[in-house]
Amino acid sequence: MLTFYYDEKSSFTEWTTEKMNQMVIAHEVVKADSDSDLPQEISPRNLPVLSDGHEYWDSPEEIKQFLEHLHGDLKLSHSLQSDACHIDPNNPEECL
């Protein structure tokens, strides 16, 4: 799950939130009103920060690049999946 930490609303924080909603991925958006809202690894001076719990992206360029790459990977994955059913020629009521 991704967690996006920010301190002030901006066009970038709105874009990031919308991008994660659009991708329909597990995520949490945390407005850090105080240091206690942040994990120890994150300094309030570095906000906004995106984290997967193991890695941290702490610049808008890195965050955008990561989310665009992830979105591309998800699109590719979805395009390779199929809900198609191959009909059994001997029994047209059954999928193979």
NUMAR-952313 format. One record per residue: x, y, z of N, C-alpha, C, O, CB in turn; residue number from 1. Coordinates in nm, 4 decimals, padded with zeros to 6 digits, always signed. Glycine has a CB too. Layout:
BEGIN
<<X, Y, Z>, <X, Y, Z>, <X, Y, Z>, <X, Y, Z>, <X, Y, Z>, NUM>;
...
This chain:
BEGIN
<<+00.0844, -00.1176, +00.0000>, <+00.0000, +00.0000, +00.0000>, <+00.0891, +00.1242, +00.0000>, <+00.1913, +00.1295, +00.0684>, <-00.0961, -00.0003, +00.1221>, 1>;
<<+00.0482, +00.2221, -00.0772>, <+00.1209, +00.3482, -00.0826>, <+00.0618, +00.4461, +00.0187>, <-00.0589, +00.4479, +00.0428>, <+00.1165, +00.4081, -00.2253>, 2>;
<<+00.1488, +00.5265, +00.0769>, <+00.1036, +00.6335, +00.1662>, <+00.1658, +00.7636, +00.1177>, <+00.2867, +00.7728, +00.0966>, <+00.1422, +00.6043, +00.3161>, 3>;
<<+00.0813, +00.8628, +00.1008>, <+00.1244, +00.9943, +00.0556>, <+00.1090, +01.0916, +00.1714>, <-00.0018, +01.1147, +00.2199>, <+00.0430, +01.0414, -00.0691>, 4>;
<<+00.2208, +01.1483, +00.2152>, <+00.2225, +01.2455, +00.3249>, <+00.2420, +01.3852, +00.2666>, <+00.3276, +01.4060, +00.1807>, <+00.3351, +01.2122, +00.4284>, 5>;
<<+00.1627, +01.4795, +00.3136>, <+00.1778, +01.6183, +00.2691>, <+00.1441, +01.7114, +00.3840>, <+00.0808, +01.6713, +00.4817>, <+00.0876, +01.6482, +00.1463>, 6>;
<<+00.1873, +01.8365, +00.3711>, <+00.1566, +01.9328, +00.4760>, <+00.0602, +02.0411, +00.4289>, <-00.0196, +02.0910, +00.5082>, <+00.2839, +01.9964, +00.5263>, 7>;
<<+00.0663, +02.0778, +00.3021>, <-00.0219, +02.1813, +00.2487>, <-00.0823, +02.1358, +00.1170>, <-00.0151, +02.0734, +00.0350>, <+00.0541, +02.3137, +00.2297>, 8>;
<<-00.2100, +02.1677, +00.0975>, <-00.2740, +02.1362, -00.0300>, <-00.2109, +02.2199, -00.1402>, <-00.1798, +02.3377, -00.1224>, <-00.4268, +02.1610, -00.0232>, 9>;
<<-00.1934, +02.1549, -00.2545>, <-00.1409, +02.2246, -00.3715>, <-00.1918, +02.1514, -00.4946>, <-00.2557, +02.0467, -00.4840>, <+00.0163, +02.2313, -00.3696>, 10>;
<<-00.1633, +02.2069, -00.6102>, <-00.2042, +02.1379, -00.7328>, <-00.1334, +02.0028, -00.7433>, <-00.1898, +01.9078, -00.7976>, <-00.1736, +02.2248, -00.8574>, 11>;
<<-00.0097, +01.9932, -00.6918>, <+00.0623, +01.8669, -00.6958>, <-00.0008, +01.7633, -00.6023>, <-00.0162, +01.6474, -00.6407>, <+00.2085, +01.8890, -00.6586>, 12>;
<<-00.0372, +01.8032, -00.4813>, <-00.0985, +01.7068, -00.3895>, <-00.2331, +01.6595, -00.4447>, <-00.2690, +01.5427, -00.4297>, <-00.1168, +01.7693, -00.2489>, 13>;
<<-00.3065, +01.7492, -00.5077>, <-00.4336, +01.7103, -00.5684>, <-00.4110, +01.6158, -00.6858>, <-00.4840, +01.5180, -00.7017>, <-00.5111, +01.8343, -00.6145>, 14>;
<<-00.3094, +01.6448, -00.7691>, <-00.2770, +01.5570, -00.8818>, <-00.2395, +01.4185, -00.8315>, <-00.2852, +01.3183, -00.8863>, <-00.1623, +01.6161, -00.9661>, 15>;
<<-00.1565, +01.4118, -00.7275>, <-00.1102, +01.2845, -00.6727>, <-00.2274, +01.2027, -00.6189>, <-00.2382, +01.0832, -00.6463>, <-00.0067, +01.3085, -00.5616>, 16>;
<<-00.3131, +01.2664, -00.5437>, <-00.4294, +01.1976, -00.4882>, <-00.5199, +01.1463, -00.5995>, <-00.5658, +01.0322, -00.5953>, <-00.5078, +01.2909, -00.3949>, 17>;
<<-00.5452, +01.2298, -00.6979>, <-00.6304, +01.1908, -00.8100>, <-00.5673, +01.0771, -00.8898>, <-00.6377, +00.9858, -00.9330>, <-00.6568, +01.3110, -00.9013>, 18>;
<<-00.4376, +01.0811, -00.9097>, <-00.3674, +00.9767, -00.9847>, <-00.3821, +00.8422, -00.9147>, <-00.4097, +00.7416, -00.9801>, <-00.2181, +01.0123, -01.0012>, 19>;
<<-00.3644, +00.8387, -00.7837>, <-00.3779, +00.7127, -00.7106>, <-00.5225, +00.6629, -00.7118>, <-00.5463, +00.5425, -00.7207>, <-00.3294, +00.7297, -00.5660>, 20>;
<<-00.6193, +00.7548, -00.7029>, <-00.7604, +00.7158, -00.7131>, <-00.7902, +00.6597, -00.8520>, <-00.8597, +00.5590, -00.8655>, <-00.8526, +00.8363, -00.6830>, 21>;
<<-00.7379, +00.7247, -00.9533>, <-00.7599, +00.6827, -01.0916>, <-00.7044, +00.5421, -01.1163>, <-00.7648, +00.4634, -01.1891>, <-00.6951, +00.7827, -01.1883>, 22>;
<<-00.5908, +00.5111, -01.0563>, <-00.5288, +00.3802, -01.0759>, <-00.5970, +00.2716, -00.9930>, <-00.5716, +00.1529, -01.0139>, <-00.3811, +00.3867, -01.0406>, 23>;
<<-00.6829, +00.3108, -00.8995>, <-00.7542, +00.2185, -00.8118>, <-00.6542, +00.1267, -00.7403>, <-00.6636, +00.0041, -00.7462>, <-00.8572, +00.1349, -00.8926>, 24>;
<<-00.5590, +00.1904, -00.6733>, <-00.4598, +00.1165, -00.5953>, <-00.4828, +00.1430, -00.4473>, <-00.5398, +00.2454, -00.4097>, <-00.3154, +00.1562, -00.6364>, 25>;
<<-00.4382, +00.0508, -00.3643>, <-00.4496, +00.0694, -00.2201>, <-00.3571, +00.1829, -00.1787>, <-00.2362, +00.1773, -00.2011>, <-00.4152, -00.0617, -00.1431>, 26>;
<<-00.4149, +00.2851, -00.1184>, <-00.3337, +00.3990, -00.0766>, <-00.4016, +00.4730, +00.0388>, <-00.5204, +00.4571, +00.0670>, <-00.3095, +00.4949, -00.1952>, 27>;
<<-00.3196, +00.5534, +00.1022>, <-00.3673, +00.6386, +00.2112>, <-00.3058, +00.7760, +00.1902>, <-00.1895, +00.7873, +00.1514>, <-00.3300, +00.5795, +00.3531>, 28>;
<<-00.3826, +00.8787, +00.2156>, <-00.3344, +01.0160, +00.2051>, <-00.3377, +01.0754, +00.3457>, <-00.4423, +01.0792, +00.4104>, <-00.4214, +01.1010, +00.1037>, 29>;
<<-00.2213, +01.1219, +00.3917>, <-00.2097, +01.1719, +00.5294>, <-00.1667, +01.3176, +00.5280>, <-00.0593, +01.3512, +00.4780>, <-00.1092, +01.0869, +00.6111>, 30>;
<<-00.2513, +01.4037, +00.5832>, <-00.2126, +01.5434, +00.6016>, <-00.1363, +01.5503, +00.7332>, <-00.1926, +01.5270, +00.8402>, <-00.3382, +01.6405, +00.6013>, 31>;
<<-00.0095, +01.5823, +00.7243>, <+00.0777, +01.5841, +00.8420>, <+00.0690, +01.7203, +00.9102>, <+00.1383, +01.8147, +00.8724>, <+00.2246, +01.5521, +00.8028>, 32>;
<<-00.0159, +01.7285, +01.0095>, <-00.0305, +01.8523, +01.0849>, <+00.0773, +01.8677, +01.1909>, <+00.1056, +01.9782, +01.2372>, <-00.1668, +01.8579, +01.1496>, 33>;
<<+00.1380, +01.7536, +01.2293>, <+00.2460, +01.7585, +01.3288>, <+00.3441, +01.6450, +01.2996>, <+00.3154, +01.5554, +01.2203>, <+00.1894, +01.7474, +01.4752>, 34>;
<<+00.4596, +01.6504, +01.3647>, <+00.5610, +01.5463, +01.3468>, <+00.5091, +01.4086, +01.3851>, <+00.5548, +01.3080, +01.3307>, <+00.6843, +01.5788, +01.4287>, 35>;
<<+00.4155, +01.4029, +01.4768>, <+00.3637, +01.2736, +01.5219>, <+00.2811, +01.2042, +01.4130>, <+00.2542, +01.0845, +01.4230>, <+00.2787, +01.2923, +01.6475>, 36>;
<<+00.2408, +01.2783, +01.3094>, <+00.1664, +01.2190, +01.1982>, <+00.2584, +01.1478, +01.0995>, <+00.2116, +01.0816, +01.0068>, <+00.0864, +01.3263, +01.1257>, 37>;
<<+00.3895, +01.1615, +01.1196>, <+00.4869, +01.1069, +01.0248>, <+00.5666, +00.9924, +01.0854>, <+00.5930, +00.9923, +01.2056>, <+00.5818, +01.2162, +00.9778>, 38>;
<<+00.6053, +00.8944, +01.0031>, <+00.6985, +00.7921, +01.0513>, <+00.8334, +00.8578, +01.0823>, <+00.8623, +00.9665, +01.0324>, <+00.7154, +00.6774, +00.9459>, 39>;
<<+00.9151, +00.7926, +01.1639>, <+01.0449, +00.8492, +01.2023>, <+01.1337, +00.8763, +01.0817>, <+01.2152, +00.9685, +01.0844>, <+01.1164, +00.7555, +01.2980>, 40>;
<<+01.1187, +00.7973, +00.9762>, <+01.2055, +00.8095, +00.8590>, <+01.1801, +00.9357, +00.7778>, <+01.2613, +00.9716, +00.6925>, <+01.1881, +00.6898, +00.7707>, 41>;
<<+01.0694, +01.0030, +00.8030>, <+01.0307, +01.1186, +00.7228>, <+01.0433, +01.2462, +00.8040>, <+00.9891, +01.2580, +00.9139>, <+00.8875, +01.1029, +00.6705>, 42>;
<<+01.1153, +01.3403, +00.7478>, <+01.1289, +01.4717, +00.8100>, <+01.0200, +01.5635, +00.7547>, <+00.9906, +01.5587, +00.6353>, <+01.2710, +01.5317, +00.7846>, 43>;
<<+00.9607, +01.6459, +00.8383>, <+00.8590, +01.7396, +00.7892>, <+00.9134, +01.8338, +00.6819>, <+00.8374, +01.8858, +00.6002>, <+00.8035, +01.8210, +00.9049>, 44>;
<<+01.0447, +01.8556, +00.6823>, <+01.1050, +01.9436, +00.5809>, <+01.1013, +01.8817, +00.4413>, <+01.1135, +01.9532, +00.3419>, <+01.2494, +01.9760, +00.6186>, 45>;
<<+01.0844, +01.7483, +00.4327>, <+01.0888, +01.6792, +00.3039>, <+00.9530, +01.6629, +00.2383>, <+00.9449, +01.6089, +00.1280>, <+01.1507, +01.5452, +00.3213>, 46>;
<<+00.8467, +01.7075, +00.3022>, <+00.7127, +01.6870, +00.2473>, <+00.6932, +01.7637, +00.1178>, <+00.7455, +01.8741, +00.1028>, <+00.6071, +01.7288, +00.3483>, 47>;
<<+00.6192, +01.7071, +00.0245>, <+00.5441, +01.5821, +00.0293>, <+00.6345, +01.4605, +00.0077>, <+00.7405, +01.4692, -00.0543>, <+00.4334, +01.5839, -00.0754>, 48>;
<<+00.5883, +01.3463, +00.0615>, <+00.6616, +01.2204, +00.0502>, <+00.5623, +01.1096, +00.0160>, <+00.4519, +01.1039, +00.0702>, <+00.7391, +01.1877, +00.1823>, 49>;
<<+00.6038, +01.0226, -00.0740>, <+00.5271, +00.9028, -00.1077>, <+00.6079, +00.7833, -00.0591>, <+00.7293, +00.7782, -00.0787>, <+00.4972, +00.8934, -00.2629>, 50>;
<<+00.5414, +00.6875, +00.0040>, <+00.6115, +00.5710, +00.0577>, <+00.5317, +00.4447, +00.0312>, <+00.4086, +00.4448, +00.0323>, <+00.6369, +00.5872, +00.2084>, 51>;
<<+00.6056, +00.3361, +00.0072>, <+00.5423, +00.2045, -00.0001>, <+00.5726, +00.1245, +00.1261>, <+00.5455, +00.0045, +00.1319>, <+00.5901, +00.1278, -00.1252>, 52>;
<<+00.6282, +00.1900, +00.2264>, <+00.6645, +00.1245, +00.3508>, <+00.8095, +00.0804, +00.3544>, <+00.8638, +00.0511, +00.4609>, <+00.5762, +00.0069, +00.3735>, 53>;
<<+00.8720, +00.0758, +00.2370>, <+01.0124, +00.0358, +00.2282>, <+01.0968, +00.1431, +00.1610>, <+01.2106, +00.1687, +00.2003>, <+01.0254, -00.0957, +00.1521>, 54>;
<<+01.0395, +00.2047, +00.0599>, <+01.1090, +00.3101, -00.0145>, <+01.0335, +00.4409, +00.0031>, <+00.9138, +00.4427, +00.0320>, <+01.1218, +00.2737, -00.1658>, 55>;
<<+01.1076, +00.5512, -00.0153>, <+01.0490, +00.6843, +00.0005>, <+01.0868, +00.7688, -00.1193>, <+01.2024, +00.7700, -00.1617>, <+01.0960, +00.7517, +00.1326>, 56>;
<<+00.9885, +00.8399, -00.1741>, <+01.0118, +00.9348, -00.2824>, <+00.9755, +01.0712, -00.2272>, <+00.8610, +01.0940, -00.1881>, <+00.9281, +00.8995, -00.4124>, 57>;
<<+01.0735, +01.1636, -00.2235>, <+01.0495, +01.2883, -00.1511>, <+01.0672, +01.4140, -00.2346>, <+01.0932, +01.5218, -00.1811>, <+01.1400, +01.2955, -00.0342>, 58>;
<<+01.0533, +01.4002, -00.3650>, <+01.0478, +01.5207, -00.4480>, <+00.9316, +01.5031, -00.5455>, <+00.9019, +01.3910, -00.5866>, <+01.1844, +01.5456, -00.5245>, 59>;
<<+00.8666, +01.6113, -00.5821>, <+00.7553, +01.5991, -00.6767>, <+00.7953, +01.5276, -00.8060>, <+00.7160, +01.4520, -00.8620>, <+00.7007, +01.7368, -00.7098>, 60>;
<<+00.9166, +01.5510, -00.8527>, <+00.9611, +01.4849, -00.9764>, <+00.9691, +01.3339, -00.9579>, <+00.9226, +01.2582, -01.0430>, <+01.0978, +01.5396, -01.0205>, 61>;
<<+01.0286, +01.2896, -00.8456>, <+01.0397, +01.1458, -00.8183>, <+00.9019, +01.0818, -00.8003>, <+00.8761, +00.9727, -00.8512>, <+01.1253, +01.1219, -00.6929>, 62>;
<<+00.8142, +01.1505, -00.7277>, <+00.6801, +01.0978, -00.7026>, <+00.6047, +01.0842, -00.8342>, <+00.5434, +00.9810, -00.8614>, <+00.6023, +01.1891, -00.6048>, 63>;
<<+00.6098, +01.1886, -00.9147>, <+00.5390, +01.1845, -01.0433>, <+00.5950, +01.0741, -01.1327>, <+00.5188, +00.9996, -01.1943>, <+00.5492, +01.3208, -01.1148>, 64>;
<<+00.7262, +01.0634, -01.1399>, <+00.7893, +00.9611, -01.2223>, <+00.7486, +00.8209, -01.1740>, <+00.7148, +00.7345, -01.2549>, <+00.9432, +00.9771, -01.2194>, 65>;
<<+00.7520, +00.7992, -01.0424>, <+00.7139, +00.6688, -00.9880>, <+00.5683, +00.6362, -01.0218>, <+00.5391, +00.5259, -01.0680>, <+00.7349, +00.6660, -00.8356>, 66>;
<<+00.4769, +00.7308, -00.9993>, <+00.3353, +00.7049, -01.0241>, <+00.3065, +00.6853, -01.1727>, <+00.2244, +00.6008, -01.2084>, <+00.2508, +00.8194, -00.9697>, 67>;
<<+00.3719, +00.7608, -01.2592>, <+00.3519, +00.7422, -01.4037>, <+00.4030, +00.6052, -01.4477>, <+00.3395, +00.5390, -01.5298>, <+00.4235, +00.8539, -01.4835>, 68>;
<<+00.5163, +00.5625, -01.3942>, <+00.5714, +00.4312, -01.4267>, <+00.4774, +00.3209, -01.3766>, <+00.4485, +00.2257, -01.4491>, <+00.7128, +00.4146, -01.3649>, 69>;
<<+00.4302, +00.3343, -01.2528>, <+00.3369, +00.2372, -01.1964>, <+00.2086, +00.2316, -01.2784>, <+00.1558, +00.1234, -01.3039>, <+00.3049, +00.2719, -01.0505>, 70>;
<<+00.1589, +00.3468, -01.3197>, <+00.0370, +00.3517, -01.3997>, <+00.0575, +00.2791, -01.5318>, <-00.0303, +00.2052, -01.5764>, <-00.0058, +00.4972, -01.4247>, 71>;
<<+00.1727, +00.2996, -01.5945>, <+00.2041, +00.2293, -01.7194>, <+00.2091, +00.0791, -01.6987>, <+00.1574, +00.0034, -01.7809>, <+00.3369, +00.2780, -01.7761>, 72>;
<<+00.2709, +00.0350, -01.5894>, <+00.2773, -00.1080, -01.5587>, <+00.1376, -00.1663, -01.5366>, <+00.1078, -00.2765, -01.5828>, <+00.3644, -00.1318, -01.4345>, 73>;
<<+00.0525, -00.0921, -01.4659>, <-00.0840, -00.1395, -01.4413>, <-00.1642, -00.1480, -01.5710>, <-00.2396, -00.2432, -01.5913>, <-00.1551, -00.0472, -01.3419>, 74>;
<<-00.1482, -00.0492, -01.6582>, <-00.2185, -00.0522, -01.7871>, <-00.1757, -00.1741, -01.8681>, <-00.2594, -00.2427, -01.9268>, <-00.1914, +00.0773, -01.8671>, 75>;
<<-00.0445, -00.2009, -01.8712>, <+00.0061, -00.3168, -01.9439>, <-00.0501, -00.4447, -01.8836>, <-00.0945, -00.5329, -01.9572>, <+00.1601, -00.3195, -01.9421>, 76>;
<<-00.0491, -00.4564, -01.7529>, <-00.1011, -00.5751, -01.6863>, <-00.2480, -00.5973, -01.7203>, <-00.2895, -00.7096, -01.7490>, <-00.0834, -00.5632, -01.5351>, 77>;
<<-00.3264, -00.4895, -01.7171>, <-00.4686, -00.5014, -01.7491>, <-00.4899, -00.5404, -01.8946>, <-00.5840, -00.6133, -01.9259>, <-00.5407, -00.3706, -01.7195>, 78>;
<<-00.4041, -00.4929, -01.9832>, <-00.4209, -00.5244, -02.1254>, <-00.3877, -00.6702, -02.1544>, <-00.4353, -00.7259, -02.2533>, <-00.3328, -00.4331, -02.2109>, 79>;
<<-00.3067, -00.7323, -02.0693>, <-00.2688, -00.8716, -02.0906>, <-00.3679, -00.9693, -02.0281>, <-00.3642, -01.0889, -02.0570>, <-00.1308, -00.8963, -02.0344>, 80>;
<<-00.4551, -00.9192, -01.9437>, <-00.5557, -01.0043, -01.8816>, <-00.6751, -01.0145, -01.9734>, <-00.7043, -00.9232, -02.0506>, <-00.5976, -00.9500, -01.7436>, 81>;
<<-00.7432, -01.1258, -01.9642>, <-00.8587, -01.1452, -02.0506>, <-00.9711, -01.2092, -01.9722>, <-00.9497, -01.2998, -01.8916>, <-00.8224, -01.2311, -02.1724>, 82>;
<<-01.0899, -01.1607, -01.9971>, <-01.2094, -01.2222, -01.9405>, <-01.2800, -01.3056, -02.0476>, <-01.3958, -01.3442, -02.0317>, <-01.3049, -01.1142, -01.8833>, 83>;
<<-01.2080, -01.3327, -02.1568>, <-01.2671, -01.4054, -02.2689>, <-01.2898, -01.5510, -02.2328>, <-01.2184, -01.6091, -02.1511>, <-01.1779, -01.3953, -02.3926>, 84>;
<<-01.3875, -01.6062, -02.2937>, <-01.4203, -01.7466, -02.2768>, <-01.4078, -01.8133, -02.4126>, <-01.4671, -01.7670, -02.5101>, <-01.5635, -01.7656, -02.2166>, 85>;
<<-01.3319, -01.9205, -02.4201>, <-01.3220, -01.9970, -02.5439>, <-01.4254, -02.1087, -02.5370>, <-01.4184, -02.1970, -02.4515>, <-01.1768, -02.0543, -02.5654>, 86>;
<<-01.5209, -02.1028, -02.6282>, <-01.6327, -02.1953, -02.6276>, <-01.5873, -02.3336, -02.6748>, <-01.5145, -02.3471, -02.7731>, <-01.7468, -02.1426, -02.7162>, 87>;
<<-01.6319, -02.4341, -02.6028>, <-01.6077, -02.5729, -02.6427>, <-01.6954, -02.6016, -02.7636>, <-01.8179, -02.5942, -02.7538>, <-01.6378, -02.6736, -02.5251>, 88>;
<<-01.6342, -02.6347, -02.8790>, <-01.7164, -02.6603, -02.9982>, <-01.8126, -02.7774, -02.9818>, <-01.9166, -02.7825, -03.0474>, <-01.6274, -02.6862, -03.1165>, 89>;
<<-01.7777, -02.8707, -02.8948>, <-01.8658, -02.9876, -02.8738>, <-01.9763, -02.9577, -02.7737>, <-02.0770, -03.0284, -02.7696>, <-01.7844, -03.1080, -02.8254>, 90>;
<<-01.9587, -02.8549, -02.6940>, <-02.0582, -02.8176, -02.5945>, <-02.0573, -02.6653, -02.5812>, <-01.9867, -02.6110, -02.4962>, <-02.0298, -02.8872, -02.4568>, 91>;
<<-02.1359, -02.5956, -02.6652>, <-02.1332, -02.4487, -02.6675>, <-02.1755, -02.3809, -02.5375>, <-02.1654, -02.2587, -02.5271>, <-02.2209, -02.4005, -02.7763>, 92>;
<<-02.2219, -02.4552, -02.4396>, <-02.2601, -02.3986, -02.3117>, <-02.1426, -02.3914, -02.2143>, <-02.1561, -02.3356, -02.1054>, <-02.3721, -02.4796, -02.2513>, 93>;
<<-02.0264, -02.4477, -02.2529>, <-01.9114, -02.4567, -02.1639>, <-01.7914, -02.3795, -02.2195>, <-01.7709, -02.3732, -02.3408>, <-01.8739, -02.6032, -02.1413>, 94>;
<<-01.7138, -02.3219, -02.1303>, <-01.5886, -02.2590, -02.1675>, <-01.4762, -02.3611, -02.1529>, <-01.4813, -02.4489, -02.0667>, <-01.5616, -02.1330, -02.0809>, 95>;
<<-01.3773, -02.3487, -02.2361>, <-01.2602, -02.4363, -02.2255>, <-01.1629, -02.3786, -02.1259>, <-01.0572, -02.4369, -02.1019>, <-01.1918, -02.4553, -02.3624>, 96>;
